[in-house]
Amino acid sequence: MTEKEKAKKGMLYNNNYDKELIKERIDCQKKCQKYNMIPVDAIEERRRLIRDIIGEIGTGFCIEQPFHCDYGYNIQIGKNFYSNYNLVILDEAKVIIGDYVFIAPDCGIYTAGHPINVQQRNEGLEYARSVVIGNNVWIGGGVKIMPGVMIGDNSVIGSGSVVTKDIPSGVIAAGNPCKVIREIDDNDLLNQ
């Protein structure tokens, strides 16, 4: 079984010596580097290249530069997506993002983790767990989403949070570790 196959099955794998994985990461890094160098007003060129980087992306998206990911093909994004500056997605496993998701600056979505056992870690082993973000989610600035996390529809993740466990739908959650603060209700409507 290849290291890539092990990763897809959620097993420990080593991506440091697997020629296929190394080549795929380098190819993606080159594309991200090119994307990040495109002038900000070259909107169509940016859209074309991001579609080449990301496995699947809906209509009505904007990904501000800089943007970085490891493989790209493991990322699936719905329609009307917006991410601000400095989004990092370590997509060793699937990252599925719903429709109408907004991500503030300096956020990270990480599917890769490393063993706690020092011998395994020193061998260069890691594991990959999918991350799923539902529809209509707002992720505040500086949020870090850890491997295996699911965030439910219509939730808000407060700035600076480290999301280590699943977050249900329709809540405000924040902190390190991120915890549910309360449900979102009609009192959250802004009066103009």
C-alpha positions as CSV (number, residue, x, y, z in Angstrom):
1,M,0.0,0.0,0.0
2,T,1.4,3.4,-0.9
3,E,1.7,6.2,1.6
4,K,-1.0,8.1,-0.3
5,E,-3.4,5.2,0.1
6,K,-2.5,4.9,3.8
7,A,-3.4,8.6,4.2
8,K,-6.7,8.2,2.5
9,K,-7.6,5.4,4.9
10,G,-6.7,7.4,7.9
11,M,-3.6,5.3,8.8
12,L,-0.3,6.5,9.9
13,Y,1.8,7.3,6.8
14,N,5.1,9.0,5.9
15,N,4.9,11.8,3.4
16,N,8.6,12.8,3.7
17,Y,10.0,10.1,1.4
18,D,7.1,9.3,-0.9
19,K,8.0,10.6,-4.3
20,E,4.4,11.0,-5.5
21,L,3.3,13.0,-2.5
22,I,6.4,15.2,-2.6
23,K,5.9,15.9,-6.3
24,E,2.2,16.7,-5.7
25,R,3.0,19.1,-2.8
26,I,5.7,20.9,-4.8
27,D,3.4,21.2,-7.8
28,C,0.7,22.7,-5.6
29,Q,3.1,25.0,-3.9
30,K,4.3,26.3,-7.2
31,K,0.7,27.0,-8.2
32,C,0.0,28.8,-4.9
33,Q,3.1,30.8,-5.3
34,K,2.0,31.9,-8.8
35,Y,-1.5,32.7,-7.5
36,N,-0.1,34.8,-4.8
37,M,1.9,36.8,-7.3
38,I,-1.0,37.7,-9.6
39,P,-1.9,41.4,-9.5
40,V,-5.0,41.8,-7.3
41,D,-7.0,43.5,-10.1
42,A,-6.4,40.5,-12.5
43,I,-9.6,38.9,-11.1
44,E,-10.3,36.5,-14.0
45,E,-6.7,35.2,-14.0
46,R,-6.9,34.7,-10.2
47,R,-10.2,32.7,-10.7
48,R,-8.8,30.5,-13.4
49,L,-5.7,29.6,-11.4
50,I,-7.6,28.9,-8.1
51,R,-9.9,26.6,-10.1
52,D,-6.8,24.8,-11.2
53,I,-5.5,24.5,-7.6
54,I,-8.7,23.6,-5.7
55,G,-10.4,20.2,-6.4
56,E,-13.9,21.7,-6.5
57,I,-15.2,25.2,-6.0
58,G,-18.7,26.7,-6.6
59,T,-19.6,30.0,-8.2
60,G,-19.3,33.4,-6.6
61,F,-16.0,32.9,-4.7
62,C,-13.2,35.1,-3.7
63,I,-9.9,33.9,-2.1
64,E,-7.7,36.8,-1.1
65,Q,-4.0,36.5,-1.5
66,P,-1.9,35.0,0.0
67,F,-3.4,31.6,0.0
68,H,-1.6,28.3,0.7
69,C,-2.5,24.6,0.6
70,D,-0.6,21.3,0.4
71,Y,-2.4,19.4,-2.4
72,G,-5.5,21.4,-3.4
73,Y,-7.3,18.4,-4.9
74,N,-8.6,17.4,-1.5
75,I,-10.5,20.7,-1.1
76,Q,-14.2,21.1,-1.9
77,I,-15.8,24.5,-1.5
78,G,-19.4,25.5,-2.1
79,K,-20.8,28.6,-3.7
80,N,-20.5,32.2,-2.5
81,F,-17.3,31.5,-0.5
82,Y,-15.0,34.3,0.8
83,S,-11.7,34.0,2.5
84,N,-9.6,36.9,3.6
85,Y,-5.8,37.2,3.6
86,N,-3.5,34.3,4.8
87,L,-5.8,31.3,4.6
88,V,-3.8,28.1,5.0
89,I,-5.4,24.7,4.3
90,L,-3.3,21.6,5.0
91,D,-5.4,19.2,2.9
92,E,-3.8,15.8,3.5
93,A,-7.4,14.6,3.9
94,K,-10.6,16.0,2.5
95,V,-11.6,19.6,3.5
96,I,-15.3,20.1,2.7
97,I,-16.6,23.7,3.0
98,G,-20.3,24.5,2.4
99,D,-22.1,27.4,0.7
100,Y,-21.9,31.0,2.0
101,V,-18.9,30.4,4.2
102,F,-16.9,33.5,5.3
103,I,-13.4,33.1,6.7
104,A,-11.6,36.1,8.2
105,P,-7.8,36.7,8.0
106,D,-5.0,34.5,9.3
107,C,-7.0,31.3,9.6
108,G,-5.8,27.7,9.3
109,I,-7.6,24.5,8.5
110,Y,-5.4,21.5,9.3
111,T,-6.2,17.8,8.4
112,A,-2.6,16.7,9.2
113,G,-1.6,15.6,12.7
114,H,1.4,13.9,14.2
115,P,1.6,11.0,16.8
116,I,2.1,11.8,20.4
117,N,4.6,8.9,20.6
118,V,8.0,10.4,20.1
119,Q,9.4,7.3,18.2
120,Q,6.6,7.4,15.7
121,R,6.8,11.2,15.4
122,N,10.6,11.0,14.8
123,E,10.1,8.5,12.1
124,G,8.2,11.2,10.2
125,L,4.8,9.6,10.6
126,E,1.6,11.6,10.5
127,Y,-2.1,11.0,10.1
128,A,-4.9,12.8,8.2
129,R,-8.5,13.4,9.3
130,S,-11.1,15.2,7.2
131,V,-12.5,18.6,8.2
132,V,-16.1,19.5,7.3
133,I,-17.5,23.1,7.6
134,G,-21.3,23.4,7.0
135,N,-23.3,26.1,5.2
136,N,-23.5,29.7,6.3
137,V,-20.6,29.5,8.7
138,W,-18.6,32.5,9.7
139,I,-15.0,31.9,11.0
140,G,-13.4,34.8,12.8
141,G,-9.9,36.0,12.5
142,G,-7.0,33.8,13.6
143,V,-9.1,30.7,14.0
144,K,-7.3,27.3,13.8
145,I,-9.4,24.2,12.9
146,M,-7.8,20.9,13.9
147,P,-7.9,17.5,12.1
148,G,-11.2,15.6,12.2
149,V,-13.4,18.6,13.2
150,M,-17.0,19.2,11.9
151,I,-18.6,22.6,12.2
152,G,-22.4,22.6,11.8
153,D,-24.5,24.9,9.6
154,N,-25.2,28.5,10.6
155,S,-22.5,28.7,13.3
156,V,-20.1,31.4,14.2
157,I,-16.6,30.7,15.4
158,G,-15.1,33.6,17.4
159,S,-11.7,35.1,16.6
160,G,-8.6,33.4,17.9
161,S,-10.4,30.1,18.6
162,V,-8.7,26.7,18.4
163,V,-11.4,24.3,17.2
164,T,-10.4,20.8,18.5
165,K,-13.9,19.2,18.7
166,D,-17.1,19.2,16.6
167,I,-19.3,22.3,16.9
168,P,-23.0,21.9,16.4
169,S,-25.3,23.9,14.1
170,G,-26.7,27.3,15.0
171,V,-24.3,28.3,17.7
172,I,-21.6,30.9,18.6
173,A,-18.5,29.1,19.8
174,A,-15.1,30.5,20.9
175,G,-12.0,30.0,22.9
176,N,-9.0,27.8,23.2
177,P,-10.2,25.1,23.2
178,C,-13.3,26.3,21.3
179,K,-16.5,25.7,23.2
180,V,-20.2,26.5,22.5
181,I,-21.1,29.8,24.2
182,R,-24.8,29.9,23.2
183,E,-27.3,29.3,20.5
184,I,-27.9,31.9,17.8
185,D,-31.5,33.3,18.1
186,D,-33.6,36.2,16.9
187,N,-32.0,38.6,19.4
188,D,-28.9,38.5,17.1
189,L,-30.7,40.4,14.4
190,L,-29.1,43.8,14.0
191,N,-31.4,46.9,14.2
192,Q,-30.5,49.6,11.7
